[in-house]
Amino acid sequence: MAKIIYLLVLAIVAVVAVLLGTAESTEAKTRCLDLILEIEPAYGKRIFDAIVKYRRGFPVTWLTALIWGESRFDPTAIGDCDDKGLGQLTESALLEIERVYKIDVDRLRIFEIEYNLYLTGLFCERCKAVGESYGLGKYQPLYWTILTFKNWLTWDSSTHSKATITWDKYQGLKYGYYSNSYESEKV
């Protein structure tokens, strides 16, 4: 009986530790919303609400930093590699989402805020799983997820630089030290 109680207490402590470790402050979420609204006032609240809704367990601050790094919150952004929308999803990312999650991605809706962020959440989840399967997420899982998300483990200075800038933005949003100026932080 004592062993069962001990295991139960241990399980409760583990759950509380996880919950406390992943909890985000209201101030951090407010910083995210403020940053999004400063850059994209017309759609900022919708973008923030969709980040919260489709985050797939990732911190709001991290997804905000990722989307800031990818598209600067422009829902109509098209990247150099034909990556599209807020999450800058490529065709290969969409194919991977379809393969892993057994869904048909509607490419005509890729620029819709909620739909793009739903797909971005799925792809981030997939990238995290791939990163962890290679043992990359043990110490800094979100940093490695950024690297994986950006270029499927292709290492070059551009990928590393962008990941570092995005990681710094995440830390700033989470802990409150960052410049809220869009112009001063262009990548």
Buried (B, 14 or more C-beta within 10 A) or exposed (E): EEEEEEEEEEEEEEEEEEEEEEEBEEEBBEBBBBBBBEBBEEBBEBBBBBBBEBBBEBBBBBBBBBBBBBBBBBBEBBEEEEBBBBBBBBEEBBEBBBEBEEEEBEEEEBBBBBBBBBBBBBBBBBBBEBBBEEEBBEEEBBBBBBBBBBBBBEEEEEBBEBBEBBBBBBBBBBEEEBEEEBEEBEE
